[in-house]
Amino acid sequence: MTDSSSEDMQFNYIEHLQLEKLLTAQKFVSPHPEESVFVIMHQSYELWFLQVIHDLERIITMLESDDIGQATWLLQRLGRIFQTLDTQLGILEMMSAADFQEFRPYLKQSSGLQSRQFRKIEVMGGLCETEGVAYEKRVRAQWPGLVEEVPTTLHAAFVKLVERQPLSLVEIYQQRWKQFDLFALSEACLELDRQMLTWRSDHVRMVERMIGDRAIGTGGTEGSRYLTSTTRYRFFPELWEVRNALTEASGGRTSS
């Protein structure tokens, strides 16, 4: 018979974090010493993506049940995760462009475009809704079954929650201190969008720094030009548009 207290003592940091697997999961394809930081950084990205997906699933459920407080808190954390991912780009920029070009040919067709987790984050956020049919077709072609894995998106859950309120988004902002929970939730959604946009933009600059602005990516895209096209992506276009509505409501002018 096993003593349960003895089992508890045997459970430790190394086992809990599965460090034997984690610290031996780096498979280098070149002899270049700088490949290590490239691999480890991208692996850390995938671990953070795993957490983002985990939190998005929780947030969507919370929004569907009007649990505004917890959803807001977790959305704020997601914003900080993408802020962290943006900061990590500075680590990769400490690799010289010449070093990267010396081991880049070993990567062959390997590309960040092959990250299924990141594509799922985009779908969970709601890009199939906000970016339209063309985006959804690309996802369905590249990742069959992925769209079906997401019955309700973050964008849809937020919009439906607002529709259940007696006020419009503009009115929520105008009455922000009386409707603080809804206002704070809206700002957390917008901040997640902003942090992702900042990360996407800085990613473009990092790529241009490493391979130039005309290089074709290892995944076959137009490199930085393709990445630049993604900097328009937004999960919450309504929250960006409400700024125009507030400007107009206060007597300001907006362009058509």
Secondary structure per residue as TSV (DSSP state, phi and psi in degrees):
chain	resnum	aa	ss	phi	psi
A	1	M	-	360.0	131.6
A	2	T	-	-88.1	133.3
A	3	D	-	-75.9	120.0
A	4	S	H	-62.6	-34.8
A	5	S	H	-66.7	-33.1
A	6	S	H	-66.8	-38.8
A	7	E	H	-63.7	-41.0
A	8	D	H	-61.5	-38.6
A	9	M	H	-68.6	-28.7
A	10	Q	H	-77.8	-21.6
A	11	F	-	-74.5	121.5
A	12	N	-	-139.6	-179.9
A	13	Y	H	-54.7	-47.6
A	14	I	H	-62.2	-43.7
A	15	E	H	-70.2	-43.1
A	16	H	H	-58.6	-43.6
A	17	L	T	-90.6	-0.1
A	18	Q	T	51.9	47.8
A	19	L	H	-65.0	-30.2
A	20	E	H	-61.9	-36.3
A	21	K	H	-78.2	-45.6
A	22	L	H	-62.7	-44.0
A	23	L	T	-84.0	-0.7
A	24	T	T	-119.9	17.6
A	25	A	-	-92.4	8.8
A	26	Q	-	-93.3	117.2
A	27	K	-	-113.2	104.2
A	28	F	-	-87.8	141.2
A	29	V	-	-110.1	-0.4
A	30	S	S	-136.6	165.0
A	31	P	S	-85.1	0.9
A	32	H	-	-74.6	130.9
A	33	P	T	-66.9	-22.7
A	34	E	T	-80.1	-9.6
A	35	E	H	-63.9	-27.9
A	36	S	H	-57.7	-50.2
A	37	V	H	-65.7	-32.8
A	38	F	H	-63.4	-47.3
A	39	V	H	-68.3	-48.1
A	40	I	H	-63.6	-39.2
A	41	M	H	-64.4	-44.1
A	42	H	H	-69.0	-33.0
A	43	Q	H	-65.5	-39.6
A	44	S	H	-65.3	-35.7
A	45	Y	H	-59.1	-46.1
A	46	E	H	-64.4	-34.2
A	47	L	H	-66.5	-41.5
A	48	W	H	-67.0	-36.8
A	49	F	H	-60.5	-38.3
A	50	L	H	-59.6	-41.7
A	51	Q	H	-68.4	-39.9
A	52	V	H	-60.2	-45.6
A	53	I	H	-61.7	-43.7
A	54	H	H	-57.6	-46.5
A	55	D	H	-71.6	-37.2
A	56	L	H	-61.7	-40.4
A	57	E	H	-59.6	-42.4
A	58	R	H	-66.9	-44.1
A	59	I	H	-63.3	-43.6
A	60	I	H	-60.0	-44.5
A	61	T	H	-61.4	-41.3
A	62	M	H	-63.9	-42.8
A	63	L	H	-64.8	-36.4
A	64	E	H	-66.0	-26.3
A	65	S	T	-105.5	15.6
A	66	D	T	61.3	29.0
A	67	D	-	-87.6	77.0
A	68	I	H	-69.9	-39.5
A	69	G	H	-62.2	-52.1
A	70	Q	H	-64.9	-39.9
A	71	A	H	-61.4	-41.8
A	72	T	H	-62.6	-44.4
A	73	W	H	-60.5	-45.9
A	74	L	H	-70.4	-34.4
A	75	L	H	-63.1	-39.7
A	76	Q	H	-62.8	-37.5
A	77	R	H	-66.9	-39.4
A	78	L	H	-60.3	-39.4
A	79	G	H	-59.5	-39.8
A	80	R	H	-70.3	-32.8
A	81	I	H	-62.9	-44.5
A	82	F	H	-71.3	-27.4
A	83	Q	H	-65.0	-39.6
A	84	T	H	-65.4	-43.1
A	85	L	H	-61.1	-37.9
A	86	D	H	-64.8	-43.0
A	87	T	H	-61.9	-36.7
A	88	Q	H	-64.9	-21.8
A	89	L	H	-59.5	-31.5
A	90	G	H	-63.6	-28.4
A	91	I	H	-68.2	-44.5
A	92	L	H	-65.9	-30.5
A	93	E	T	-70.4	-10.5
A	94	M	T	-80.2	0.0
A	95	M	S	-92.1	132.9
A	96	S	-	-74.1	152.7
A	97	A	H	-58.8	-35.8
A	98	A	H	-66.1	-40.7
A	99	D	H	-61.6	-45.9
A	100	F	H	-61.7	-42.1
A	101	Q	H	-65.4	-23.8
A	102	E	H	-74.0	-26.3
A	103	F	H	-114.9	-4.9
A	104	R	G	-56.8	-40.5
A	105	P	G	-58.1	-27.0
A	106	Y	G	-68.1	-20.8
A	107	L	G	-73.5	-21.1
A	108	K	T	53.6	-119.4
A	109	Q	T	-94.1	5.7
A	110	S	-	-63.5	135.0
A	111	S	-	-155.6	152.3
A	112	G	G	-60.7	-20.2
A	113	L	G	-61.2	-18.9
A	114	Q	G	-85.7	5.7
A	115	S	-	-78.5	103.3
A	116	R	H	-67.1	-35.5
A	117	Q	H	-62.0	-43.1
A	118	F	H	-66.6	-38.9
A	119	R	H	-63.3	-36.8
A	120	K	H	-65.5	-36.9
A	121	I	H	-60.1	-44.0
A	122	E	H	-61.3	-43.5
A	123	V	H	-67.3	-43.7
A	124	M	H	-62.8	-34.0
A	125	G	H	-67.4	-32.6
A	126	G	T	120.4	18.7
A	127	L	H	-65.3	-25.9
A	128	C	H	-63.1	-27.2
A	129	E	H	-86.8	-45.5
A	130	T	H	-84.1	-24.1
A	131	E	S	-100.1	-11.7
A	132	G	-	89.8	-169.8
A	133	V	H	-63.2	-41.0
A	134	A	H	-59.6	-43.4
A	135	Y	H	-64.2	-46.3
A	136	E	H	-61.7	-39.6
A	137	K	H	-61.5	-41.1
A	138	R	H	-62.9	-42.3
A	139	V	H	-65.1	-43.8
A	140	R	H	-63.7	-35.4
A	141	A	H	-72.1	-40.8
A	142	Q	H	-82.3	-34.1
A	143	W	S	-133.2	75.1
A	144	P	T	-54.7	131.7
A	145	G	T	90.4	-13.0
A	146	L	T	-67.0	-44.6
A	147	V	G	-59.9	-38.7
A	148	E	G	-68.4	-19.4
A	149	E	G	-71.9	-12.5
A	150	V	-	-119.7	86.0
A	151	P	S	-66.6	-32.9
A	152	T	S	-135.0	131.0
A	153	T	-	-94.9	165.5
A	154	L	H	-60.2	-44.2
A	155	H	H	-59.6	-48.6
A	156	A	H	-63.9	-41.3
A	157	A	H	-64.5	-38.4
A	158	F	H	-67.4	-47.2
A	159	V	H	-60.2	-43.7
A	160	K	H	-65.3	-37.6
A	161	L	H	-62.4	-44.5
A	162	V	H	-63.7	-38.4
A	163	E	H	-64.1	-24.8
A	164	R	T	-78.6	-8.8
A	165	Q	S	-89.1	157.1
A	166	P	S	-79.1	-3.5
A	167	L	S	-117.9	153.0
A	168	S	-	-81.3	170.4
A	169	L	H	-59.4	-42.7
A	170	V	H	-59.9	-42.9
A	171	E	H	-67.8	-35.1
A	172	I	H	-60.1	-41.8
A	173	Y	H	-70.9	-38.9
A	174	Q	H	-67.9	-30.8
A	175	Q	T	-109.0	36.8
A	176	R	T	-57.1	-33.5
A	177	W	T	-81.7	-25.3
A	178	K	T	-83.1	-27.4
A	179	Q	T	-114.4	46.0
A	180	F	H	-60.8	-40.0
A	181	D	H	-59.0	-45.7
A	182	L	H	-69.8	-37.0
A	183	F	H	-64.6	-46.3
A	184	A	H	-64.0	-39.4
A	185	L	H	-61.5	-45.7
A	186	S	H	-61.7	-41.9
A	187	E	H	-68.1	-34.3
A	188	A	H	-66.7	-37.9
A	189	C	H	-64.7	-44.9
A	190	L	H	-64.5	-39.0
A	191	E	H	-67.0	-35.9
A	192	L	H	-60.9	-46.2
A	193	D	H	-56.5	-47.1
A	194	R	H	-64.4	-43.1
A	195	Q	H	-64.7	-38.0
A	196	M	H	-67.9	-38.5
A	197	L	H	-64.7	-40.8
A	198	T	H	-63.2	-44.7
A	199	W	H	-62.2	-44.3
A	200	R	H	-60.7	-45.2
A	201	S	H	-63.6	-44.1
A	202	D	H	-68.4	-30.6
A	203	H	H	-63.1	-40.2
A	204	V	H	-59.8	-47.6
A	205	R	H	-62.8	-37.9
A	206	M	H	-64.8	-43.5
A	207	V	H	-62.5	-43.7
A	208	E	H	-62.9	-35.8
A	209	R	H	-66.9	-33.3
A	210	M	H	-85.0	-44.1
A	211	I	H	-125.5	-1.5
A	212	G	-	94.1	170.8
A	213	D	S	-96.2	3.2
A	214	R	S	-120.3	-0.8
A	215	A	-	-71.0	145.0
A	216	I	-	-83.4	133.4
A	217	G	-	-69.3	160.1
A	218	T	T	-63.2	-23.6
A	219	G	T	-85.0	2.4
A	220	G	S	92.5	-0.3
A	221	T	S	-82.9	177.3
A	222	E	-	-83.7	36.4
A	223	G	T	53.8	-123.3
A	224	S	H	-64.7	-27.7
A	225	R	H	-65.7	-40.7
A	226	Y	H	-64.5	-46.6
A	227	L	H	-62.0	-36.6
A	228	T	H	-60.7	-36.8
A	229	S	H	-65.0	-22.3
A	230	T	G	-85.1	-9.0
A	231	T	G	-74.2	-3.8
A	232	R	G	-90.3	-10.8
A	233	Y	-	-63.0	133.3
A	234	R	-	-140.3	136.2
A	235	F	S	-77.8	-29.1
A	236	F	-	-128.7	68.4
A	237	P	H	-60.1	-28.3
A	238	E	H	-62.0	-35.2
A	239	L	H	-76.1	-24.5
A	240	W	H	-78.5	-38.2
A	241	E	H	-68.6	-30.0
A	242	V	H	-61.6	-24.8
A	243	R	H	-64.2	-40.1
A	244	N	H	-64.5	-41.6
A	245	A	H	-63.4	-38.6
A	246	L	H	-67.8	-38.2
A	247	T	H	-60.9	-47.4
A	248	E	H	-65.9	-39.4
A	249	A	H	-65.0	-27.4
A	250	S	T	-91.2	6.5
A	251	G	T	96.1	0.7
A	252	G	-	-78.4	169.8
A	253	R	-	-112.3	145.4
A	254	T	-	-127.5	152.5
A	255	S	-	-82.3	159.3
A	256	S	-	-79.9	360.0
